[in-house]
Amino acid sequence: MMRRSKLEVCINILETLAIKGPLKPTHIMQKANLNFNILKDCLLFLGKQGLVEEENAGRGRVVYGIAPRGVKILQYFRVVSETLTQENDKIKGAFEIKYLNTNDVPERYRQGAKRGF
């Protein structure tokens, strides 16, 4: 299992809040698959950046919701992510077309494949 970067965790929190609406920290933890310490750090960071808003839900309970700026950042991230995915697919496709026949693959790459690289 690969560890997520802080950016990925923050984006995941923003996506969760955008889909589910305002949530208590426990519910954010469950939906975003985080532990409390990481969630607390990320919510503090996102709050300072103006991406998440803290709301009082009564009886001393706090819920977090995505701020308008958070929605905008999430939209920008999706555009960048889709663009990078498309570019990556183009590069992969070009490599696969160029080396469709295994005899066309340079010898140094064929040797690496034999050794399990």
Summary of the structure (lengths in Angstrom):
residues: 117
radius of gyration: 21.2
end to end distance: 20.0
largest distance: 71.0
contacts: 283
relative contact order: 0.11
helix: 68%
strand: 12%
